[in-house]
Amino acid sequence: MQDLVMQTDALPAGRVTKWEWYGVGTSVTPGQYYQFRLRLCHTSRTALTQIYADNYAGNTPVRVFYRNPVNFNPKLNDWFGFTFDTPFDYDGQGNLIVEVWWVGAGNEATAYTDWGRDFLGRAVVSFVTNGNPECGYPDAGRVQDYVHYMRITMTGVAVAPTSLGRVKALYR
């Protein structure tokens, strides 16, 4: 699954350390998710297409979380997510793709649906496969007419030592 987060959504530059979703209704199948990974990627795209690789716009996705398996039992109508293994440095300039992959979920049911309705007019690209996500990507997915409620945890960009921050630090 790929979601597109626009820079205009007030996403500041900084180091992303955690990603969360809000589970609405009966949204996520509990159980073990195998070869579960989360990746982030800068992109210049302003809309997602069916072609996964095209959505990267020449950038390379960064794997920030991986477990095999991850035990998953989120509470309904509550936030759930993952603290990253590797933080992601978002530049604050472009848009951002958040991409989630796994093999099997709980009772093998499809998950990550109905996490939130689209109120921004954007879409999600998803693809359901029984294949191994580490072996590569499908060529295309299905564009759906909703996005997920998401929140991130991040640290801000450090103040350059030549700026006012250095002067202020000298007088503490």
KOLTIFI-38350 format. One record per residue: x, y, z of N, C-alpha, C in turn; residue number from 1; residue in three letters. Coordinates in nm, 3 decimals. Each point is the difference from the previous one (the first is absolute). Last residue first. Example, Ala and Ser with C-alpha at 12.3 -4.5 7.8 and 13.67 -1.06 7.14 Angstrom:
REM KOLTIFI-38350
{pt {1.285,-0.225,0.708},{0.082,0.119,0.006},{-0.077,0.109,0.073},2,'SER'};
{pt {0.029,-0.572,-0.007},{-0.089,0.119,0.000},{0.090,0.120,0.000},1,'ALA'};
***
This chain:
REM KOLTIFI-38350
{pt {2.344,3.143,2.765},{-0.082,-0.076,0.096},{0.062,0.002,0.137},172,'ARG'};
{pt {0.148,0.193,-0.449},{-0.043,0.084,0.112},{-0.092,-0.071,0.097},171,'TYR'};
{pt {0.182,-0.195,-0.408},{0.117,0.059,0.067},{-0.040,0.077,0.126},170,'LEU'};
{pt {-0.328,-0.188,-0.301},{0.062,-0.102,0.084},{0.119,0.056,0.078},169,'ALA'};
{pt {-0.217,0.274,-0.320},{-0.086,-0.020,0.115},{0.062,-0.100,0.097},168,'LYS'};
{pt {0.215,0.067,-0.409},{0.012,0.119,0.084},{-0.081,-0.016,0.126},167,'VAL'};
{pt {-0.041,-0.335,-0.320},{0.133,-0.005,0.062},{0.018,0.120,0.093},166,'ARG'};
{pt {-0.395,-0.019,-0.257},{0.001,-0.105,0.101},{0.134,-0.010,0.071},165,'GLY'};
{pt {-0.071,0.285,-0.378},{-0.037,0.060,0.126},{-0.001,-0.104,0.112},164,'LEU'};
{pt {0.299,-0.150,-0.403},{-0.124,0.075,0.008},{-0.022,0.060,0.138},163,'SER'};
{pt {0.353,-0.305,-0.165},{0.025,0.137,-0.045},{-0.123,0.088,0.015},162,'THR'};
{pt {0.008,-0.477,0.098},{0.083,0.072,0.097},{0.029,0.144,-0.041},161,'PRO'};
{pt {-0.458,-0.268,-0.134},{0.139,0.009,-0.046},{0.082,0.082,0.099},160,'ALA'};
{pt {-0.437,-0.290,0.135},{0.037,0.136,-0.037},{0.148,0.001,-0.039},159,'VAL'};
{pt {-0.329,-0.439,-0.052},{0.090,0.070,0.091},{0.033,0.139,-0.054},158,'ALA'};
{pt {-0.463,-0.268,-0.098},{0.132,0.020,-0.059},{0.084,0.081,0.098},157,'VAL'};
{pt {-0.400,-0.302,0.200},{0.023,0.111,-0.091},{0.141,0.002,-0.054},156,'GLY'};
{pt {-0.286,-0.446,0.137},{0.079,0.102,0.065},{0.026,0.109,-0.103},155,'THR'};
{pt {-0.432,-0.365,0.034},{0.125,0.042,-0.062},{0.072,0.101,0.089},154,'MET'};
{pt {-0.457,-0.357,-0.091},{0.084,0.056,0.105},{0.131,0.036,-0.066},153,'THR'};
{pt {-0.528,-0.058,-0.212},{0.141,-0.035,0.008},{0.062,0.062,0.124},152,'ILE'};
{pt {-0.514,-0.173,-0.229},{0.077,0.101,0.072},{0.143,-0.050,0.011},151,'ARG'};
{pt {-0.508,-0.095,-0.295},{0.136,-0.031,0.040},{0.058,0.112,0.085},150,'MET'};
{pt {-0.462,-0.229,-0.268},{0.035,0.098,0.102},{0.136,-0.039,0.054},149,'TYR'};
{pt {-0.135,-0.132,-0.508},{-0.004,-0.040,0.141},{0.025,0.119,0.091},148,'HIS'};
{pt {-0.240,-0.019,-0.508},{0.131,0.006,0.065},{-0.020,-0.038,0.146},147,'VAL'};
{pt {-0.281,-0.092,-0.504},{0.006,0.044,0.139},{0.145,0.008,0.046},146,'TYR'};
{pt {-0.200,-0.186,-0.435},{-0.041,0.138,0.025},{-0.006,0.039,0.148},145,'ASP'};
{pt {0.327,-0.353,-0.315},{-0.126,0.004,0.074},{-0.028,0.143,0.042},144,'GLN'};
{pt {0.313,-0.311,-0.372},{-0.018,0.130,0.062},{-0.138,0.002,0.064},143,'VAL'};
{pt {0.334,-0.424,-0.105},{-0.133,0.054,-0.024},{-0.010,0.133,0.072},142,'ARG'};
{pt {0.462,-0.233,-0.207},{-0.099,-0.026,0.105},{-0.133,0.058,-0.042},141,'GLY'};
{pt {0.503,-0.179,-0.250},{-0.109,0.095,0.020},{-0.091,-0.044,0.112},140,'ALA'};
{pt {0.412,-0.227,-0.121},{0.009,0.115,-0.090},{-0.105,0.106,0.031},139,'ASP'};
{pt {0.201,-0.314,0.388},{-0.083,-0.018,-0.119},{0.014,0.124,-0.086},138,'PRO'};
{pt {0.413,-0.122,0.304},{-0.131,0.060,0.003},{-0.081,-0.042,-0.120},137,'TYR'};
{pt {0.421,-0.258,0.291},{-0.027,0.106,-0.096},{-0.144,0.044,0.009},136,'GLY'};
{pt {0.209,-0.326,0.285},{0.043,-0.041,-0.134},{-0.027,0.106,-0.105},135,'CYS'};
{pt {-0.131,0.017,0.467},{0.144,0.023,-0.010},{0.052,-0.036,-0.139},134,'GLU'};
{pt {-0.459,-0.074,0.135},{0.027,0.141,-0.033},{0.149,0.029,-0.011},133,'PRO'};
{pt {-0.280,-0.458,-0.111},{0.095,0.048,0.099},{0.037,0.144,-0.033},132,'ASN'};
{pt {-0.489,-0.225,-0.138},{0.143,-0.010,-0.027},{0.085,0.056,0.112},131,'GLY'};
{pt {-0.491,-0.011,-0.076},{0.053,-0.103,0.089},{0.149,-0.018,-0.019},130,'ASN'};
{pt {-0.328,0.455,-0.069},{0.070,-0.110,-0.065},{0.042,-0.102,0.103},129,'THR'};
{pt {-0.273,0.506,-0.108},{-0.004,-0.118,0.086},{0.063,-0.115,-0.077},128,'VAL'};
{pt {0.013,0.569,-0.009},{0.011,-0.122,-0.079},{0.002,-0.116,0.097},127,'PHE'};
{pt {-0.101,0.586,-0.041},{0.020,-0.124,0.074},{0.002,-0.118,-0.096},126,'SER'};
{pt {-0.002,0.581,0.066},{0.026,-0.107,-0.095},{0.025,-0.126,0.080},125,'VAL'};
{pt {-0.288,0.483,0.095},{0.094,-0.100,0.049},{0.020,-0.101,-0.112},124,'VAL'};
{pt {-0.169,0.553,-0.010},{-0.027,-0.144,-0.009},{0.111,-0.082,0.064},123,'ALA'};
{pt {-0.256,0.533,0.031},{0.114,-0.078,-0.045},{-0.032,-0.148,0.008},122,'ARG'};
{pt {-0.262,0.406,0.152},{-0.007,-0.024,-0.143},{0.119,-0.077,-0.055},121,'GLY'};
{pt {-0.129,0.132,0.466},{0.095,0.087,-0.069},{0.000,-0.022,-0.151},120,'LEU'};
{pt {-0.237,-0.249,0.344},{-0.060,0.133,0.002},{0.091,0.099,-0.070},119,'PHE'};
{pt {-0.085,-0.568,0.053},{0.073,0.109,-0.063},{-0.078,0.130,0.011},118,'ASP'};
{pt {-0.027,-0.418,0.359},{-0.051,0.045,-0.129},{0.079,0.120,-0.050},117,'ARG'};
{pt {0.162,-0.421,0.326},{-0.042,0.139,-0.002},{-0.047,0.039,-0.138},116,'GLY'};
{pt {0.133,-0.442,0.130},{0.067,0.073,0.107},{-0.039,0.146,-0.001},115,'TRP'};
{pt {-0.126,-0.416,-0.286},{-0.091,0.081,0.081},{0.068,0.068,0.118},114,'ASP'};
{pt {0.291,-0.384,-0.176},{-0.111,0.061,-0.073},{-0.087,0.077,0.098},113,'THR'};
{pt {0.402,-0.305,0.070},{0.028,0.137,-0.039},{-0.109,0.056,-0.092},112,'TYR'};
{pt {0.047,-0.529,-0.002},{-0.007,0.100,0.106},{0.027,0.137,-0.059},111,'ALA'};
{pt {-0.162,-0.544,-0.142},{0.059,0.126,-0.042},{-0.020,0.103,0.112},110,'THR'};
{pt {0.038,-0.524,0.121},{-0.095,0.097,-0.054},{0.075,0.126,-0.044},109,'ALA'};
{pt {0.172,-0.408,0.224},{0.026,0.020,-0.143},{-0.100,0.094,-0.065},108,'GLU'};
{pt {0.023,-0.077,0.472},{-0.061,-0.116,-0.064},{0.010,0.009,-0.152},107,'ASN'};
{pt {0.325,0.298,0.231},{-0.097,-0.066,0.086},{-0.052,-0.126,-0.064},106,'GLY'};
{pt {0.260,0.218,-0.339},{-0.041,0.082,0.113},{-0.104,-0.075,0.080},105,'ALA'};
{pt {0.390,-0.027,-0.452},{-0.091,-0.063,0.094},{-0.032,0.091,0.117},104,'GLY'};
{pt {0.385,0.183,-0.232},{-0.048,-0.126,-0.056},{-0.087,-0.065,0.105},103,'VAL'};
{pt {0.147,0.548,-0.114},{0.006,-0.118,0.086},{-0.044,-0.121,-0.078},102,'TRP'};
{pt {0.110,0.590,-0.019},{-0.006,-0.132,-0.066},{0.001,-0.108,0.106},101,'TRP'};
{pt {-0.052,0.583,-0.088},{-0.008,-0.112,0.092},{-0.016,-0.129,-0.081},100,'VAL'};
{pt {0.148,0.566,-0.046},{-0.028,-0.127,-0.068},{0.007,-0.114,0.101},99,'GLU'};
{pt {-0.024,0.574,-0.087},{0.014,-0.100,0.105},{-0.051,-0.130,-0.061},98,'VAL'};
{pt {0.188,0.491,-0.217},{-0.074,-0.125,-0.013},{0.028,-0.084,0.124},97,'ILE'};
{pt {0.026,0.559,-0.112},{0.054,-0.119,0.065},{-0.093,-0.119,-0.023},96,'LEU'};
{pt {0.162,0.529,-0.219},{-0.106,-0.082,0.059},{0.062,-0.130,0.049},95,'ASN'};
{pt {0.311,0.441,-0.019},{-0.084,-0.078,-0.090},{-0.113,-0.069,0.073},94,'GLY'};
{pt {0.300,0.287,0.245},{-0.020,0.065,-0.129},{-0.099,-0.075,-0.088},93,'GLN'};
{pt {0.193,-0.124,0.445},{-0.095,0.110,0.014},{-0.033,0.071,-0.130},92,'GLY'};
{pt {0.291,-0.404,0.120},{0.059,0.128,-0.039},{-0.093,0.119,0.013},91,'ASP'};
{pt {0.062,-0.487,0.279},{-0.089,0.064,-0.097},{0.051,0.140,-0.028},90,'TYR'};
{pt {0.213,-0.470,0.204},{0.019,0.144,-0.006},{-0.084,0.058,-0.113},89,'ASP'};
{pt {-0.036,-0.458,0.327},{-0.004,0.049,-0.137},{0.011,0.151,0.003},88,'PHE'};
{pt {0.152,-0.449,0.347},{-0.073,0.125,-0.024},{0.011,0.044,-0.146},87,'PRO'};
{pt {0.016,-0.507,0.190},{0.089,0.100,-0.061},{-0.080,0.127,-0.023},86,'THR'};
{pt {-0.217,-0.337,0.220},{0.134,-0.055,0.022},{0.104,0.100,-0.047},85,'ASP'};
{pt {-0.506,0.159,0.154},{0.090,-0.043,-0.107},{0.128,-0.064,0.053},84,'PHE'};
{pt {-0.506,-0.004,0.210},{0.120,0.080,0.017},{0.104,-0.056,-0.097},83,'THR'};
{pt {-0.546,-0.050,-0.057},{0.131,-0.060,0.017},{0.108,0.106,0.019},82,'PHE'};
{pt {-0.585,-0.062,0.073},{0.107,0.021,-0.096},{0.131,-0.057,0.045},81,'GLY'};
{pt {-0.561,0.175,0.123},{0.095,-0.111,0.006},{0.110,0.025,-0.103},80,'PHE'};
{pt {-0.476,0.248,0.262},{0.124,0.008,-0.078},{0.084,-0.125,0.020},79,'TRP'};
{pt {-0.549,-0.002,0.038},{0.117,0.045,0.075},{0.120,0.003,-0.094},78,'ASP'};
{pt {-0.452,-0.206,-0.070},{-0.018,0.142,0.028},{0.111,0.054,0.091},77,'ASN'};
{pt {0.021,-0.503,0.019},{-0.086,0.073,-0.092},{-0.017,0.143,0.047},76,'LEU'};
{pt {0.444,-0.297,0.095},{-0.132,0.029,0.056},{-0.080,0.078,-0.103},75,'LYS'};
{pt {0.405,-0.356,-0.128},{-0.034,0.138,0.033},{-0.141,0.011,0.059},74,'PRO'};
{pt {0.370,-0.374,-0.095},{-0.133,-0.005,0.058},{-0.042,0.140,0.041},73,'ASN'};
{pt {0.432,-0.318,-0.229},{-0.079,0.120,-0.023},{-0.139,-0.020,0.057},72,'PHE'};
{pt {0.549,-0.188,-0.046},{-0.130,-0.031,0.058},{-0.081,0.128,0.004},71,'ASN'};
{pt {0.406,-0.149,-0.343},{-0.040,0.100,0.099},{-0.138,-0.043,0.049},70,'VAL'};
{pt {0.417,-0.326,-0.206},{-0.125,0.073,-0.021},{-0.012,0.116,0.099},69,'PRO'};
{pt {0.310,0.056,-0.189},{-0.048,-0.124,-0.057},{-0.009,-0.106,0.108},68,'ASN'};
{pt {0.077,0.578,-0.114},{-0.013,-0.109,0.095},{-0.052,-0.122,-0.074},67,'ARG'};
{pt {0.188,0.554,-0.077},{-0.017,-0.135,-0.054},{-0.009,-0.099,0.116},66,'TYR'};
{pt {0.044,0.575,-0.159},{-0.048,-0.098,0.099},{-0.017,-0.134,-0.070},65,'PHE'};
{pt {0.168,0.375,-0.236},{0.016,0.057,0.134},{-0.044,-0.095,0.110},64,'VAL'};
{pt {0.172,0.042,-0.555},{-0.068,-0.088,0.096},{0.030,0.051,0.141},63,'ARG'};
{pt {-0.019,0.283,-0.472},{0.088,-0.039,0.112},{-0.081,-0.087,0.096},62,'VAL'};
{pt {-0.022,0.150,-0.567},{-0.064,-0.016,0.130},{0.100,-0.048,0.105},61,'PRO'};
{pt {0.116,0.298,-0.442},{0.011,-0.136,0.052},{-0.067,-0.007,0.137},60,'THR'};
{pt {-0.083,0.330,-0.469},{0.062,-0.012,0.132},{0.000,-0.145,0.045},59,'ASN'};
{pt {-0.208,0.167,-0.413},{0.146,-0.006,-0.009},{0.073,-0.010,0.134},58,'GLY'};
{pt {-0.484,0.015,-0.028},{0.050,0.113,-0.079},{0.153,0.005,-0.001},57,'ALA'};
{pt {-0.355,-0.305,0.209},{0.125,0.044,0.065},{0.062,0.120,-0.071},56,'TYR'};
{pt {-0.388,-0.229,-0.170},{-0.033,0.088,0.112},{0.124,0.049,0.075},55,'ASN'};
{pt {0.018,-0.327,-0.354},{-0.018,0.136,-0.052},{-0.027,0.100,0.113},54,'ASP'};
{pt {0.024,-0.467,0.095},{0.133,0.059,-0.023},{-0.011,0.143,-0.052},53,'ALA'};
{pt {-0.407,-0.254,0.065},{0.073,0.030,0.123},{0.130,0.075,-0.025},52,'TYR'};
{pt {-0.455,0.004,-0.291},{0.136,-0.054,-0.014},{0.084,0.042,0.121},51,'ILE'};
{pt {-0.453,0.152,-0.071},{-0.003,-0.145,0.022},{0.140,-0.060,0.002},50,'GLN'};
{pt {-0.040,0.512,0.146},{-0.047,-0.076,-0.116},{-0.003,-0.148,0.037},49,'THR'};
{pt {-0.024,0.502,0.290},{0.053,-0.135,-0.020},{-0.060,-0.061,-0.125},48,'LEU'};
{pt {0.108,0.535,0.112},{-0.107,-0.100,-0.001},{0.064,-0.135,-0.025},47,'ALA'};
{pt {0.270,0.373,0.021},{-0.110,0.064,0.073},{-0.125,-0.088,0.000},46,'THR'};
{pt {0.579,-0.066,-0.047},{-0.135,-0.030,-0.047},{-0.103,0.074,0.085},45,'ARG'};
{pt {0.485,-0.029,0.061},{-0.051,0.125,-0.056},{-0.144,-0.019,-0.050},44,'SER'};
{pt {0.283,-0.264,0.415},{-0.051,-0.004,-0.137},{-0.044,0.139,-0.043},43,'THR'};
{pt {0.269,-0.340,0.415},{-0.029,0.133,-0.054},{-0.055,-0.018,-0.142},42,'HIS'};
{pt {-0.042,-0.389,0.374},{0.069,0.045,-0.121},{-0.041,0.143,-0.034},41,'CYS'};
{pt {-0.020,-0.460,0.387},{-0.034,0.138,-0.034},{0.082,0.043,-0.120},40,'LEU'};
{pt {-0.184,-0.499,0.252},{0.101,0.080,-0.070},{-0.055,0.140,-0.025},39,'ARG'};
{pt {-0.078,-0.502,0.291},{-0.050,0.135,-0.021},{0.113,0.079,-0.064},38,'LEU'};
{pt {-0.149,-0.561,0.087},{0.094,0.112,-0.011},{-0.072,0.128,-0.032},37,'ARG'};
{pt {-0.043,-0.572,0.137},{-0.065,0.130,0.006},{0.105,0.110,-0.008},36,'PHE'};
{pt {-0.023,-0.519,-0.015},{0.085,0.085,-0.085},{-0.060,0.141,-0.011},35,'GLN'};
{pt {-0.361,-0.274,0.211},{0.132,-0.052,-0.035},{0.072,0.093,-0.097},34,'TYR'};
{pt {-0.391,0.027,0.403},{0.024,0.050,-0.135},{0.145,-0.037,-0.034},33,'TYR'};
{pt {-0.392,-0.178,0.375},{0.140,0.017,-0.037},{0.008,0.042,-0.145},32,'GLN'};
{pt {-0.439,0.128,0.296},{0.077,-0.121,-0.027},{0.145,0.030,-0.027},31,'GLY'};
{pt {-0.525,0.265,-0.042},{0.107,-0.034,0.095},{0.073,-0.126,-0.043},30,'PRO'};
{pt {-0.258,0.368,-0.317},{-0.006,-0.138,0.043},{0.114,-0.029,0.098},29,'THR'};
{pt {-0.261,0.480,-0.111},{0.125,-0.075,-0.013},{-0.017,-0.140,0.057},28,'VAL'};
{pt {-0.367,0.343,-0.023},{0.092,0.027,-0.108},{0.117,-0.093,-0.017},27,'SER'};
{pt {-0.484,0.131,0.208},{0.059,-0.134,0.000},{0.109,-0.004,-0.105},26,'THR'};
{pt {-0.114,0.472,0.203},{-0.095,-0.110,-0.017},{0.070,-0.135,0.011},25,'GLY'};
{pt {0.349,0.349,-0.062},{-0.140,0.040,0.002},{-0.087,-0.124,-0.020},24,'VAL'};
{pt {0.533,0.145,0.150},{-0.089,-0.109,-0.040},{-0.145,0.038,0.018},23,'GLY'};
{pt {0.470,0.283,-0.092},{-0.115,-0.005,0.088},{-0.096,-0.105,-0.052},22,'TYR'};
{pt {0.566,0.057,-0.037},{-0.129,0.009,-0.067},{-0.109,-0.003,0.106},21,'TRP'};
{pt {0.575,0.123,-0.025},{-0.118,-0.062,0.060},{-0.122,0.022,-0.089},20,'GLU'};
{pt {0.592,0.027,0.048},{-0.117,0.021,-0.084},{-0.117,-0.073,0.062},19,'TRP'};
{pt {0.537,0.206,0.134},{-0.113,-0.089,0.025},{-0.115,0.036,-0.093},18,'LYS'};
{pt {0.424,0.228,-0.009},{0.040,-0.114,0.084},{-0.113,-0.099,0.026},17,'THR'};
{pt {0.207,0.438,-0.337},{-0.120,-0.077,0.034},{0.044,-0.125,0.074},16,'VAL'};
{pt {0.232,0.501,-0.076},{0.028,-0.143,0.006},{-0.126,-0.073,0.049},15,'ARG'};
{pt {-0.006,0.485,-0.278},{0.045,-0.059,0.126},{0.022,-0.148,-0.013},14,'GLY'};
{pt {-0.289,0.456,-0.236},{0.124,-0.077,-0.014},{0.039,-0.055,0.137},13,'ALA'};
{pt {-0.520,0.088,-0.067},{0.126,0.075,0.003},{0.119,-0.091,-0.026},12,'PRO'};
{pt {-0.541,0.011,-0.137},{0.101,-0.093,0.044},{0.135,0.072,-0.001},11,'LEU'};
{pt {-0.468,0.146,-0.133},{0.075,0.058,0.112},{0.099,-0.098,0.061},10,'ALA'};
{pt {-0.261,-0.061,-0.406},{-0.074,-0.043,0.120},{0.071,0.045,0.127},9,'ASP'};
{pt {0.178,0.057,-0.447},{-0.095,0.105,0.037},{-0.089,-0.039,0.117},8,'THR'};
{pt {0.303,-0.305,-0.202},{0.076,0.099,0.076},{-0.092,0.111,0.049},7,'GLN'};
{pt {-0.205,-0.487,-0.095},{0.043,0.120,-0.070},{0.079,0.092,0.093},6,'MET'};
{pt {-0.089,-0.549,-0.037},{-0.013,0.111,0.094},{0.060,0.122,-0.069},5,'VAL'};
{pt {-0.194,-0.517,-0.152},{0.072,0.121,-0.036},{-0.030,0.108,0.103},4,'LEU'};
{pt {0.007,-0.577,-0.015},{-0.076,0.122,0.029},{0.088,0.118,-0.038},3,'ASP'};
{pt {-0.018,-0.566,-0.116},{0.068,0.129,0.001},{-0.101,0.109,0.034},2,'GLN'};
{pt {0.062,-0.575,0.043},{-0.083,0.116,0.000},{0.088,0.123,0.000},1,'MET'};
***
